[in-house]
Amino acid sequence: MTRIPRSAVIDLVVLAVLSLLAIAGYETSFGDLDFLVAAVAGLVIGIAAAVAGTLLRLGVLPTVLVALAAYFLLGTPFTMPDQALFLVLPSLASLAGLALGAVYGWADIVTIGTPVEAPYYLAALPYFAAWLVSLVGAMLVLRWLPRRRTVMRSAVILIGPVLLFLSGILLGTDEAFFAGVRGVAFAVIALVWLAWRRQADVETDAAGARRLRMQRLRGSAVVVAGAVVIGAIAGLALTPVSQDRFVLREQIVPPFDPLEFPSPLAGFRTYTKTLAEEPLFTVTGLEPGDTIRLATMNAYTGRLWNVAGPGDSDSTGGYAITGPTLPEPPLASLGSDRSIEVDVEAYDDVWLPTVGYGTVLELEDAGSSDRSGDLRYNAAAGTAVLTSGVAEGARYRLDSRMQKEPGDDALLDVPVARVELPSVENLPDVVAAKGEEYAGDAASPIEQLRNIERGLKTNGFLSHGLASDSVASRAGHGADRLIELFTRTQMVGDEEQYASAMALMARHLGYPARVVMGFAPEISEGQDSVEVLGDDVTAWVEVPFEGVGWVSFRPTPDQVDVPQEQTPKPKSEPQPQVRQPPRSESVEDDLLSTVEIDDTDDDERDRPFTVPGWVWVALASIGIPLAIVFLPMLFVAAAKEHRRRRRLGRDNEVAAAAAWDELIDRYAELGFEPPERASRLQTARALERQAADQGVLPDADPGALRLTALAASVDRDVFDGEEVASETVVKRWSEADAAAAVVSAAVGRSRRLIARYRLRRRR
């Protein structure tokens, strides 16, 4: 069995330490250091597989396959313990997760809101990264570096940890995790190790060795001091501020596109008419005055308000995949806490009703929790989406904090925050003119906005367009509806029109306003839960103030009694009576024909058959382990057969000698160590001694191995100068096969199994 030299052990320790320093940068993505458990497990498993392959004298491919098997069999308790069988054994779900995390985790982590906690397989990403770097680095240390030790070859080992360090930066966030400390420590360890490596390769006597050790100590001290000084100066001078830090999550558009769904505000009248008395959901934990948020819209097209899509210029961020822990809002002054539970009844949409800015959101019912990977959250908007839909029976818990709303006096000298929103399209001139009129001569932004709010609230009237309303009110908030709002004798509308109008007026004045739709149920003091009806729907406007957050404005009037226009009734004039013809009682049914309507959806009819997802998961969970075990065995077996055929296909003199080469390769694959430069008889005696030392000698008789006799026969065939007959070649190969079968039966089942993965070619 091959031994690991001490220098290689030091190299492996340095590789592990540098990799650990590098992967610590993933903390900004995961939010804490719990992921280090998976990362350390990956480092240990990768290095252990490389060491085992070296000790067992496995080839590169069998070692990689052993490492893959260890990756899948041992990774579950460190990455996905909830998916494990009996806490440690892999399950179909965990095996699939380990594969999915290695393949898709790189893309998912940059589109998921931090801290990343879902999908469940993301914990496999640091495990896989550490496993891959440690496996490749350890194999280079144990197999490639000993052939020729130079500083340049040693520096190649650093490529993996450096790439791991860079991945922690690119996959992280704007905020670095002890970047200066980790960077300096990484550089110091790497430079000291390279300096030690350079000295270790120099051969000298004892006195020279002492001088070299002193020089090494002094040189190492200089290197450390220089690295610390240079790293500190470079860190202060060159480290970018958080806004300029390049991270991939800022460059990649999240996969969720809100434009695939109808505008929430377009369905406002559905709640006031169709679902007015329908219980939508029940909320526990609200306090008096709390307003439920449903959707935040910041893009206006002239037809409707909608949530900005991925292609729009929107600095408030998009909807990203998230786990139970929600990211903090970038602009908010947070105050009191809320902890609510929502039980969905008649509500049926993709937008999750929330309160304030969430901190933790847990889907509690079985149907929704199974679809937790569909959860998206926009921290700047404070709204959440379950892309697969929320329906009756859904239940979730939300912990959140409420936005503080300072008084107008405190906001007099506070400027509006600079927030980039999508530009407004087709702003009606009458809306812009009314906005300037209502704003008046006010100097501060808060005064102008309150004037607009007051102007709409005092001059308008509320009507949802119901039959019970005194005046009709058309639904919609497109440009034509808003023009009608301000050109009719009286302003008549509801929250849909007034919130839309005020937001457009604020945008015309240069203020980044957005429309928020939600519910405002009446809550009494001490009331534990409230049933939210469709009639509780509302909408309001929010404008951001620097250092404060988004301040709300509610421009919808409370007045419902619209003054009636007095128009004189025309005098009626008598008309002469005319006899009407008799009415025909018969109906010409012959003109009518029965039509059978096919209710089948065209999409359902044309949709091709697709294999269910669970089938693919099951096939992958079973097929991957089987492929890991049997594919390399088949590959090695095919290579051995090719080796045998090539040797048998040579001239008789060479083919007879090749029988001995084949036998020695078989011995080496069983774990024996044939001498590299020795005659056939010397090799035979060496292998017989090894067999005796290892206790695998059949019947304790060296002659039972038939090595010495076969070596002597092959020597005669090669050196006696006579032509070797074909029958002799067949005989030598038969004797070699028999000798190989004897030792194979004697070594035991485990060594025979390992030999199936080994491939050796005698030079």
MIBADREN-461626 format. One line per 4 residues: their letters; for each residue x, y, z of C-alpha. Coordinates in nm, 2 decimals. Example, Ala and Ser with C-alpha at 12.3 -4.5 7.8 and 13.67 -1.06 7.14 Angstrom:
// residues 2
AS) 1.23 -0.45 0.78; 1.37 -0.11 0.71
***
This chain:
// residues 763
MTRI) 0.00 0.00 0.00; 0.14 0.34 -0.10; 0.23 0.58 0.18; 0.15 0.95 0.19
PRSA) 0.47 1.16 0.25; 0.48 1.42 0.52; 0.52 1.71 0.27; 0.20 1.60 0.10
VIDL) 0.01 1.60 0.43; 0.12 1.96 0.48; 0.01 2.05 0.13; -0.33 1.90 0.20
VVLA) -0.37 2.09 0.52; -0.28 2.42 0.34; -0.53 2.33 0.06; -0.80 2.28 0.32
VLSL) -0.73 2.60 0.52; -0.72 2.81 0.20; -1.04 2.66 0.07; -1.21 2.72 0.40
LAIA) -1.11 3.08 0.40; -1.23 3.12 0.05; -1.57 2.96 0.09; -1.64 3.17 0.40
GYET) -1.74 3.44 0.15; -2.06 3.26 0.09; -2.18 3.40 0.43; -2.34 3.70 0.26
SFGD) -2.56 3.48 0.05; -2.67 3.24 0.33; -2.69 3.50 0.61; -2.50 3.29 0.87
LDFL) -2.22 3.04 0.90; -2.44 2.73 0.92; -2.34 2.65 0.56; -1.98 2.58 0.68
VAAV) -2.10 2.25 0.81; -2.17 2.14 0.45; -1.85 2.31 0.32; -1.63 2.13 0.58
AGLV) -1.79 1.80 0.50; -1.72 1.86 0.13; -1.36 1.94 0.20; -1.31 1.63 0.41
IGIA) -1.49 1.39 0.17; -1.30 1.53 -0.14; -0.96 1.50 0.03; -1.04 1.16 0.18
AAVA) -1.14 1.02 -0.16; -0.82 1.14 -0.32; -0.61 0.99 -0.03; -0.80 0.66 -0.05
GTLL) -0.75 0.64 -0.42; -0.37 0.70 -0.37; -0.34 0.44 -0.09; -0.53 0.18 -0.29
RLGV) -0.34 0.27 -0.60; -0.65 0.34 -0.80; -0.64 0.52 -1.13; -0.77 0.87 -1.18
LPTV) -1.11 0.76 -1.32; -1.18 0.51 -1.04; -1.08 0.76 -0.78; -1.32 1.02 -0.92
LVAL) -1.59 0.76 -0.93; -1.52 0.67 -0.56; -1.54 1.04 -0.48; -1.87 1.07 -0.66
AAYF) -2.01 0.78 -0.47; -1.90 0.93 -0.14; -2.04 1.27 -0.25; -2.39 1.12 -0.29
LLGT) -2.38 0.87 -0.01; -2.24 1.09 0.26; -2.37 1.44 0.17; -2.73 1.41 0.29
PFTM) -2.69 1.46 0.67; -2.47 1.77 0.61; -2.68 1.94 0.35; -3.04 1.82 0.37
PDQA) -3.09 1.64 0.70; -3.47 1.70 0.68; -3.47 1.48 0.36; -3.26 1.20 0.51
LFLV) -3.38 0.86 0.62; -3.32 0.81 0.99; -3.13 1.15 0.98; -2.82 1.01 0.80
LPSL) -2.92 0.78 0.51; -2.98 0.93 0.17; -3.33 0.93 0.03; -3.45 0.98 -0.33
ASLA) -3.52 1.35 -0.26; -3.18 1.41 -0.11; -3.00 1.23 -0.39; -3.19 1.44 -0.64
GLAL) -3.11 1.75 -0.44; -2.74 1.68 -0.43; -2.75 1.65 -0.81; -2.97 1.96 -0.86
GAVY) -2.77 2.17 -0.63; -2.45 2.10 -0.81; -2.60 2.18 -1.15; -2.87 2.45 -1.10
GWAD) -2.76 2.59 -0.76; -2.51 2.83 -0.93; -2.80 3.00 -1.13; -3.05 2.99 -0.84
IVTI) -2.83 3.15 -0.58; -2.80 3.47 -0.78; -3.17 3.50 -0.84; -3.28 3.43 -0.48
GTPV) -3.32 3.69 -0.22; -3.07 3.68 0.06; -3.05 3.50 0.29; -3.10 3.20 0.06
EAPY) -3.30 2.92 0.22; -3.50 2.77 -0.07; -3.52 2.56 -0.27; -3.40 2.29 -0.04
YLAA) -3.11 2.18 -0.26; -2.92 2.51 -0.23; -2.74 2.38 0.08; -2.56 2.14 -0.16
LPYF) -2.39 2.43 -0.34; -2.11 2.50 -0.09; -2.08 2.13 -0.02; -2.03 2.06 -0.39
AAWL) -1.79 2.35 -0.44; -1.57 2.25 -0.15; -1.58 1.88 -0.26; -1.48 1.96 -0.61
VSLV) -1.19 2.20 -0.52; -1.05 1.97 -0.25; -1.08 1.66 -0.47; -0.90 1.81 -0.77
GAML) -0.64 1.98 -0.55; -0.57 1.67 -0.34; -0.53 1.46 -0.65; -0.28 1.71 -0.79
VLRW) -0.09 1.71 -0.46; -0.07 1.33 -0.44; -0.03 1.23 -0.80; 0.11 1.52 -1.01
LPRR) 0.32 1.74 -0.78; 0.56 1.46 -0.66; 0.68 1.39 -1.02; 0.86 1.72 -1.03
RTVM) 0.85 1.97 -0.74; 0.89 2.33 -0.84; 0.74 2.65 -0.71; 0.54 2.70 -1.03
RSAV) 0.39 2.35 -1.01; 0.31 2.41 -0.65; 0.14 2.74 -0.74; -0.11 2.54 -0.96
ILIG) -0.26 2.40 -0.64; -0.37 2.75 -0.55; -0.59 2.78 -0.85; -0.89 2.60 -0.69
PVLL) -0.89 2.80 -0.37; -0.86 3.12 -0.56; -1.15 3.04 -0.78; -1.35 2.94 -0.47
FLSG) -1.26 3.28 -0.32; -1.38 3.46 -0.64; -1.70 3.26 -0.64; -1.78 3.38 -0.29
ILLG) -1.75 3.74 -0.41; -1.95 3.69 -0.74; -2.23 3.49 -0.58; -2.25 3.71 -0.27
TDEA) -2.40 4.05 -0.21; -2.29 4.41 -0.19; -2.17 4.36 0.17; -1.85 4.17 0.20
FFAG) -1.78 3.92 0.48; -1.45 4.03 0.64; -1.30 4.07 0.30; -0.98 4.24 0.42
VRGV) -0.91 3.98 0.70; -0.98 3.68 0.48; -0.78 3.82 0.18; -0.47 3.90 0.39
AFAV) -0.48 3.57 0.57; -0.52 3.39 0.24; -0.23 3.57 0.08; 0.00 3.52 0.39
IALV) -0.07 3.14 0.41; -0.02 3.10 0.03; 0.30 3.30 0.02; 0.45 3.13 0.33
WLAW) 0.36 2.79 0.19; 0.52 2.87 -0.15; 0.84 2.99 0.02; 0.85 2.68 0.24
RRQA) 0.80 2.47 -0.07; 1.09 2.63 -0.25; 1.32 2.57 0.04; 1.20 2.21 0.09
DVET) 1.31 2.13 -0.27; 1.67 2.22 -0.20; 1.91 1.94 -0.10; 2.19 2.03 0.14
DAAG) 2.39 1.89 0.44; 2.30 1.93 0.80; 2.48 2.27 0.85; 2.32 2.40 0.53
ARRL) 1.99 2.28 0.65; 2.02 2.48 0.97; 2.11 2.79 0.77; 1.82 2.73 0.53
RMQR) 1.58 2.70 0.83; 1.69 3.03 0.97; 1.67 3.19 0.63; 1.33 3.04 0.59
LRGS) 1.21 3.19 0.92; 1.34 3.53 0.83; 1.20 3.51 0.48; 0.86 3.40 0.61
AVVV) 0.85 3.69 0.86; 0.93 3.94 0.58; 0.67 3.78 0.36; 0.40 3.79 0.63
AGAV) 0.48 4.15 0.73; 0.48 4.26 0.36; 0.16 4.08 0.29; -0.01 4.24 0.59
VIGA) 0.11 4.59 0.50; 0.04 4.56 0.13; -0.30 4.40 0.19; -0.41 4.66 0.43
IAGL) -0.30 4.95 0.20; -0.46 4.79 -0.10; -0.77 4.71 0.09; -0.82 5.07 0.19
ALTP) -0.73 5.21 -0.15; -0.89 4.97 -0.39; -1.18 4.80 -0.21; -1.49 4.93 -0.38
VSQD) -1.78 5.08 -0.18; -2.08 4.85 -0.15; -2.27 5.02 -0.43; -1.98 4.96 -0.67
RFVL) -1.90 4.61 -0.57; -1.96 4.38 -0.87; -2.18 4.08 -0.78; -2.37 3.86 -1.02
REQI) -2.70 3.89 -0.85; -2.71 4.26 -0.95; -2.65 4.17 -1.31; -2.88 3.88 -1.36
VPPF) -3.26 3.94 -1.39; -3.47 3.73 -1.16; -3.68 3.47 -1.35; -4.02 3.59 -1.22
DPLE) -4.19 3.82 -1.46; -4.50 3.99 -1.30; -4.62 4.10 -1.65; -4.72 3.74 -1.70
FPSP) -5.01 3.80 -1.46; -5.29 4.06 -1.49; -5.25 4.39 -1.32; -5.39 4.36 -0.96
LAGF) -5.54 4.71 -0.98; -5.74 4.62 -1.30; -5.94 4.37 -1.09; -6.03 4.63 -0.83
RTYT) -6.40 4.64 -0.91; -6.42 4.26 -0.89; -6.38 4.29 -0.52; -6.63 4.58 -0.47
KTLA) -6.90 4.41 -0.69; -6.87 4.03 -0.72; -6.68 3.96 -0.39; -6.81 4.25 -0.18
EEPL) -6.97 4.03 0.09; -6.75 3.72 0.03; -6.50 3.63 0.30; -6.16 3.63 0.13
FTVT) -5.93 3.53 0.41; -5.90 3.55 0.79; -5.61 3.73 0.95; -5.50 3.68 1.31
GLEP) -5.27 3.93 1.49; -5.36 4.26 1.33; -5.38 4.58 1.53; -5.62 4.87 1.48
GDTI) -5.52 5.09 1.18; -5.32 4.81 1.01; -5.35 4.79 0.63; -5.30 4.47 0.44
RLAT) -5.06 4.50 0.14; -5.14 4.30 -0.17; -4.94 4.44 -0.46; -4.72 4.74 -0.53
MNAY) -4.74 4.89 -0.89; -4.48 5.14 -1.02; -4.52 5.13 -1.40; -4.79 5.31 -1.60
TGRL) -4.85 5.25 -1.97; -5.15 5.48 -2.03; -5.38 5.18 -2.00; -5.31 5.06 -1.65
WNVA) -5.08 5.05 -1.35; -4.87 4.73 -1.32; -4.57 4.59 -1.14; -4.25 4.67 -1.33
GPGD) -4.12 4.38 -1.54; -3.77 4.25 -1.56; -3.69 4.46 -1.86; -3.80 4.79 -1.69
SDST) -3.55 5.03 -1.53; -3.65 4.98 -1.16; -3.41 5.04 -0.88; -3.65 4.91 -0.62
GGYA) -3.56 4.55 -0.71; -3.74 4.26 -0.85; -3.91 3.95 -0.71; -3.66 3.69 -0.62
ITGP) -3.68 3.33 -0.49; -3.66 3.33 -0.11; -3.68 3.10 0.18; -3.86 3.15 0.51
TLPE) -3.63 3.44 0.61; -3.70 3.75 0.40; -3.45 4.01 0.31; -3.46 4.36 0.47
PPLA) -3.60 4.65 0.27; -3.34 4.89 0.13; -3.53 5.20 0.23; -3.75 5.19 0.54
SLGS) -3.77 5.32 0.90; -3.91 5.01 1.08; -4.10 5.03 1.40; -4.34 4.79 1.58
DRSI) -4.35 4.42 1.51; -4.64 4.21 1.38; -4.69 3.84 1.38; -4.99 3.73 1.18
EVDV) -5.15 3.41 1.05; -5.36 3.41 0.73; -5.61 3.14 0.65; -5.73 3.17 0.29
EAYD) -6.10 3.12 0.20; -6.24 3.27 -0.12; -5.93 3.45 -0.22; -5.77 3.31 -0.54
DVWL) -5.47 3.48 -0.69; -5.09 3.47 -0.69; -5.03 3.78 -0.47; -4.99 3.70 -0.09
PTVG) -5.16 3.94 0.14; -4.89 4.08 0.38; -4.85 4.35 0.65; -4.56 4.59 0.67
YGTV) -4.22 4.46 0.56; -4.18 4.09 0.62; -3.89 3.92 0.81; -4.01 3.56 0.82
LELE) -4.28 3.39 0.60; -4.36 3.03 0.65; -4.61 2.84 0.44; -4.79 2.61 0.69
DAGS) -5.04 2.40 0.49; -4.92 2.09 0.31; -5.03 2.21 -0.04; -4.84 2.54 -0.02
SDRS) -4.53 2.42 0.17; -4.47 2.16 -0.11; -4.46 2.45 -0.35; -4.23 2.67 -0.13
GDLR) -3.99 2.69 -0.43; -4.25 2.91 -0.61; -4.23 3.18 -0.34; -4.10 3.52 -0.46
YNAA) -4.05 3.83 -0.25; -3.97 4.20 -0.33; -3.81 4.35 -0.02; -3.84 4.71 -0.16
AGTA) -4.21 4.67 -0.23; -4.29 4.46 0.08; -4.50 4.22 -0.13; -4.48 3.85 -0.19
VLTS) -4.60 3.62 -0.48; -4.66 3.24 -0.49; -4.64 3.19 -0.86; -4.83 2.86 -0.86
GVAE) -5.13 3.05 -0.70; -5.29 3.09 -0.36; -5.63 2.92 -0.31; -5.88 2.81 -0.05
GARY) -5.72 2.62 0.23; -5.38 2.79 0.21; -5.23 2.90 0.55; -4.92 3.09 0.62
RLDS) -4.75 3.28 0.90; -4.58 3.62 0.86; -4.35 3.81 1.10; -4.30 4.17 0.99
RMQK) -4.22 4.52 1.10; -4.42 4.83 1.03; -4.31 5.14 0.85; -4.29 5.44 1.08
EPGD) -4.49 5.74 0.95; -4.35 6.07 1.09; -4.57 6.38 1.10; -4.56 6.63 0.82
DALL) -4.37 6.88 1.04; -4.08 6.63 1.06; -4.08 6.59 0.68; -4.07 6.96 0.59
DVPV) -3.70 6.97 0.53; -3.66 6.61 0.42; -3.61 6.56 0.04; -3.77 6.29 -0.16
ARVE) -3.54 5.99 -0.21; -3.38 5.93 -0.54; -3.54 5.61 -0.66; -3.54 5.51 -1.02
LPSV) -3.88 5.39 -1.15; -4.01 5.31 -1.50; -4.10 5.62 -1.69; -4.47 5.71 -1.72
ENLP) -4.63 5.67 -2.07; -4.93 5.87 -2.21; -4.98 6.10 -1.91; -5.30 6.29 -1.98
DVVA) -5.25 6.67 -2.00; -5.55 6.73 -1.77; -5.40 6.52 -1.50; -5.07 6.71 -1.52
AKGE) -5.25 7.04 -1.51; -5.47 6.94 -1.21; -5.16 6.82 -1.03; -4.99 7.16 -1.07
EYAG) -5.31 7.34 -0.97; -5.35 7.13 -0.65; -4.98 7.15 -0.56; -5.00 7.53 -0.56
DAAS) -4.72 7.74 -0.43; -4.61 7.49 -0.17; -4.23 7.48 -0.13; -4.15 7.14 0.02
PIEQ) -4.23 6.80 -0.13; -4.44 6.69 0.16; -4.65 7.01 0.14; -4.71 6.97 -0.24
LRNI) -4.81 6.61 -0.20; -5.04 6.68 0.09; -5.20 6.96 -0.12; -5.27 6.71 -0.40
ERGL) -5.41 6.46 -0.16; -5.63 6.72 0.00; -5.75 6.86 -0.34; -5.86 6.52 -0.46
KTNG) -6.02 6.43 -0.13; -6.22 6.74 -0.09; -6.33 6.80 -0.45; -6.42 6.45 -0.54
FLSH) -6.69 6.20 -0.46; -6.68 5.82 -0.39; -6.87 5.57 -0.60; -6.79 5.21 -0.68
GLAS) -7.04 5.20 -0.97; -7.28 4.99 -0.78; -7.66 4.99 -0.84; -7.70 5.15 -0.50
DSVA) -7.47 5.44 -0.57; -7.63 5.77 -0.66; -7.41 5.83 -0.96; -7.26 5.58 -1.20
SRAG) -6.88 5.54 -1.19; -6.70 5.36 -1.47; -6.42 5.11 -1.38; -6.06 5.14 -1.50
HGAD) -5.77 5.38 -1.46; -5.65 5.42 -1.82; -5.59 5.76 -1.97; -5.95 5.79 -2.10
RLIE) -6.09 5.71 -1.76; -5.87 5.97 -1.58; -5.96 6.23 -1.84; -6.32 6.16 -1.77
LFTR) -6.26 6.19 -1.40; -6.15 6.55 -1.43; -6.37 6.67 -1.72; -6.71 6.56 -1.59
TQMV) -6.91 6.81 -1.39; -6.82 6.62 -1.07; -6.52 6.41 -0.99; -6.66 6.06 -0.92
GDEE) -6.47 5.74 -0.87; -6.31 5.52 -0.61; -5.97 5.43 -0.48; -5.87 5.28 -0.82
QYAS) -5.91 5.62 -1.00; -5.80 5.86 -0.72; -5.48 5.66 -0.63; -5.39 5.64 -0.99
AMAL) -5.45 6.01 -1.05; -5.24 6.12 -0.75; -4.95 5.89 -0.84; -4.94 6.03 -1.19
MARH) -4.96 6.39 -1.05; -4.67 6.32 -0.82; -4.47 6.16 -1.11; -4.54 6.47 -1.32
LGYP) -4.38 6.68 -1.04; -4.07 6.46 -1.04; -4.15 6.25 -0.74; -4.11 5.87 -0.76
ARVV) -4.46 5.76 -0.66; -4.62 5.41 -0.67; -4.97 5.27 -0.62; -5.03 5.01 -0.36
MGFA) -5.34 4.79 -0.35; -5.46 4.61 -0.04; -5.73 4.58 0.22; -5.83 4.79 0.51
PEIS) -6.06 4.59 0.74; -6.21 4.74 1.05; -6.03 4.62 1.36; -6.14 4.68 1.71
EGQD) -5.91 4.71 2.01; -5.84 4.37 2.15; -5.99 4.19 1.85; -5.80 3.86 1.79
SVEV) -5.88 3.79 1.43; -6.07 3.96 1.15; -6.25 3.83 0.84; -6.14 4.03 0.53
LGDD) -6.42 4.08 0.28; -6.40 4.19 -0.08; -6.56 4.52 0.02; -6.25 4.60 0.23
VTAW) -6.03 4.65 -0.08; -5.85 4.98 -0.10; -5.56 5.15 -0.28; -5.32 5.43 -0.18
VEVP) -5.01 5.61 -0.30; -4.66 5.59 -0.15; -4.37 5.83 -0.21; -4.01 5.77 -0.07
FEGV) -3.84 6.02 0.16; -3.47 6.02 0.22; -3.37 5.83 0.53; -3.74 5.77 0.62
GWVS) -3.89 5.53 0.37; -4.21 5.52 0.18; -4.48 5.75 0.32; -4.84 5.68 0.24
FRPT) -5.10 5.91 0.09; -5.48 5.83 0.08; -5.65 6.07 -0.17; -5.99 5.89 -0.19
PDQV) -6.28 6.11 -0.07; -6.53 5.99 0.19; -6.82 6.19 0.04; -7.07 5.97 -0.14
DVPQ) -7.37 6.21 -0.19; -7.30 6.35 -0.54; -7.50 6.67 -0.62; -7.76 6.59 -0.89
EQTP) -7.79 6.82 -1.19; -8.13 6.99 -1.22; -8.25 6.95 -1.58; -8.62 7.04 -1.67
KPKS) -8.83 6.75 -1.79; -8.99 6.79 -2.14; -9.36 6.83 -2.16; -9.54 6.53 -2.28
EPQP) -9.76 6.57 -2.60; -10.06 6.33 -2.65; -10.02 6.09 -2.95; -10.30 5.95 -3.16
QVRQ) -10.39 5.59 -3.08; -10.32 5.34 -3.36; -10.46 4.99 -3.37; -10.18 4.73 -3.34
PPRS) -10.18 4.41 -3.54; -10.24 4.09 -3.35; -9.92 3.94 -3.19; -9.81 3.61 -3.33
ESVE) -9.78 3.35 -3.06; -9.58 3.10 -3.27; -9.21 3.10 -3.27; -9.03 2.99 -3.58
DDLL) -8.82 2.71 -3.42; -8.73 2.58 -3.76; -8.48 2.87 -3.79; -8.30 2.74 -3.48
STVE) -8.06 2.44 -3.48; -7.89 2.26 -3.20; -7.52 2.33 -3.18; -7.29 2.10 -2.97
IDDT) -7.01 2.30 -2.82; -6.68 2.14 -2.75; -6.57 2.27 -2.41; -6.23 2.11 -2.43
DDDE) -5.95 2.36 -2.40; -5.74 2.39 -2.71; -5.43 2.39 -2.50; -5.53 2.07 -2.33
RDRP) -5.62 1.91 -2.66; -5.29 2.00 -2.83; -5.07 1.95 -2.53; -4.84 1.65 -2.59
FTVP) -4.79 1.38 -2.34; -4.52 1.46 -2.08; -4.35 1.23 -1.84; -4.44 1.33 -1.48
GWVW) -4.16 1.50 -1.28; -4.15 1.23 -1.01; -4.06 0.97 -1.27; -3.75 1.17 -1.37
VALA) -3.66 1.22 -1.00; -3.70 0.84 -0.93; -3.50 0.75 -1.24; -3.22 0.99 -1.15
SIGI) -3.21 0.88 -0.79; -3.18 0.51 -0.89; -2.98 0.56 -1.21; -2.71 0.79 -1.08
PLAI) -2.59 0.55 -0.81; -2.61 0.25 -1.05; -2.41 0.44 -1.31; -2.15 0.54 -1.06
VFLP) -2.10 0.17 -0.96; -2.13 -0.01 -1.29; -2.02 0.23 -1.57; -1.66 0.25 -1.45
MLFV) -1.65 -0.12 -1.41; -1.77 -0.17 -1.77; -1.53 0.09 -1.90; -1.23 -0.08 -1.72
AAAK) -1.34 -0.42 -1.84; -1.36 -0.30 -2.20; -1.01 -0.14 -2.17; -0.87 -0.47 -2.03
EHRR) -1.02 -0.67 -2.31; -0.87 -0.43 -2.56; -0.53 -0.46 -2.39; -0.55 -0.84 -2.41
RRRL) -0.66 -0.85 -2.78; -0.38 -0.61 -2.87; -0.12 -0.83 -2.70; -0.25 -1.15 -2.85
GRDN) -0.25 -0.99 -3.20; 0.13 -0.95 -3.21; 0.40 -1.18 -3.34; 0.43 -1.51 -3.16
EVAA) 0.76 -1.42 -2.99; 0.61 -1.10 -2.86; 0.27 -1.26 -2.78; 0.43 -1.53 -2.57
AAAW) 0.62 -1.26 -2.36; 0.30 -1.05 -2.35; 0.13 -1.34 -2.15; 0.37 -1.26 -1.87
DELI) 0.30 -0.89 -1.90; -0.07 -0.96 -1.87; -0.02 -1.17 -1.56; 0.19 -0.90 -1.39
DRYA) -0.08 -0.64 -1.47; -0.34 -0.87 -1.32; -0.12 -0.90 -1.00; -0.08 -0.52 -0.98
ELGF) -0.45 -0.47 -1.02; -0.51 -0.70 -0.72; -0.29 -0.48 -0.51; 0.05 -0.64 -0.54
EPPE) 0.36 -0.42 -0.62; 0.57 -0.58 -0.89; 0.92 -0.44 -0.91; 0.97 -0.19 -1.19
RASR) 1.31 -0.30 -1.32; 1.37 -0.67 -1.26; 1.39 -0.99 -1.46; 1.09 -1.22 -1.49
LQTA) 1.24 -1.47 -1.23; 1.32 -1.18 -0.99; 0.96 -1.04 -1.04; 0.81 -1.39 -0.98
RALE) 1.01 -1.44 -0.65; 0.92 -1.09 -0.53; 0.55 -1.15 -0.59; 0.56 -1.49 -0.42
RQAA) 0.72 -1.32 -0.12; 0.45 -1.05 -0.11; 0.18 -1.32 -0.13; 0.34 -1.50 0.16
DQGV) 0.37 -1.18 0.37; 0.01 -1.09 0.30; -0.12 -1.44 0.39; -0.28 -1.51 0.05
LPDA) -0.04 -1.79 -0.06; -0.25 -2.09 -0.16; -0.18 -2.38 0.07; 0.13 -2.19 0.20
DPGA) 0.32 -2.33 -0.11; 0.50 -2.07 -0.33; 0.49 -2.31 -0.61; 0.11 -2.31 -0.61
LRLT) 0.12 -1.96 -0.77; 0.30 -2.11 -1.07; 0.50 -1.78 -1.12; 0.85 -1.91 -1.12
ALAA) 0.78 -2.19 -1.36; 0.59 -1.96 -1.60; 0.87 -1.70 -1.58; 1.13 -1.97 -1.67
SVDR) 0.91 -2.10 -1.96; 0.87 -1.74 -2.10; 1.24 -1.68 -2.08; 1.31 -1.99 -2.28
DVFD) 1.06 -1.89 -2.55; 1.22 -1.55 -2.58; 1.59 -1.63 -2.55; 1.64 -1.98 -2.70
GEEV) 1.65 -1.84 -3.06; 1.39 -2.08 -3.19; 1.07 -1.98 -3.36; 0.77 -1.98 -3.12
ASET) 0.48 -2.19 -3.24; 0.12 -2.07 -3.22; 0.05 -2.36 -2.99; 0.31 -2.24 -2.75
VVKR) 0.15 -1.89 -2.74; -0.19 -2.04 -2.66; -0.03 -2.25 -2.39; 0.15 -1.96 -2.22
WSEA) -0.17 -1.75 -2.22; -0.36 -2.04 -2.07; -0.09 -2.08 -1.80; -0.10 -1.71 -1.73
DAAA) -0.48 -1.71 -1.70; -0.46 -2.01 -1.46; -0.20 -1.84 -1.24; -0.41 -1.52 -1.23
AVVS) -0.72 -1.72 -1.14; -0.53 -1.89 -0.85; -0.42 -1.56 -0.69; -0.75 -1.39 -0.76
AAVG) -0.93 -1.67 -0.57; -0.68 -1.64 -0.28; -0.69 -1.26 -0.22; -1.05 -1.24 -0.12
RSRR) -1.37 -1.07 -0.25; -1.29 -0.71 -0.16; -0.96 -0.70 -0.35; -1.12 -0.87 -0.65
LIAR) -1.39 -0.60 -0.65; -1.13 -0.32 -0.63; -0.93 -0.49 -0.91; -1.24 -0.45 -1.14
YRLR) -1.18 -0.07 -1.12; -0.81 -0.08 -1.17; -0.63 -0.06 -1.51; -0.26 -0.11 -1.53
RRR) -0.04 -0.13 -1.84; 0.31 -0.28 -1.79; 0.57 -0.07 -1.96
***
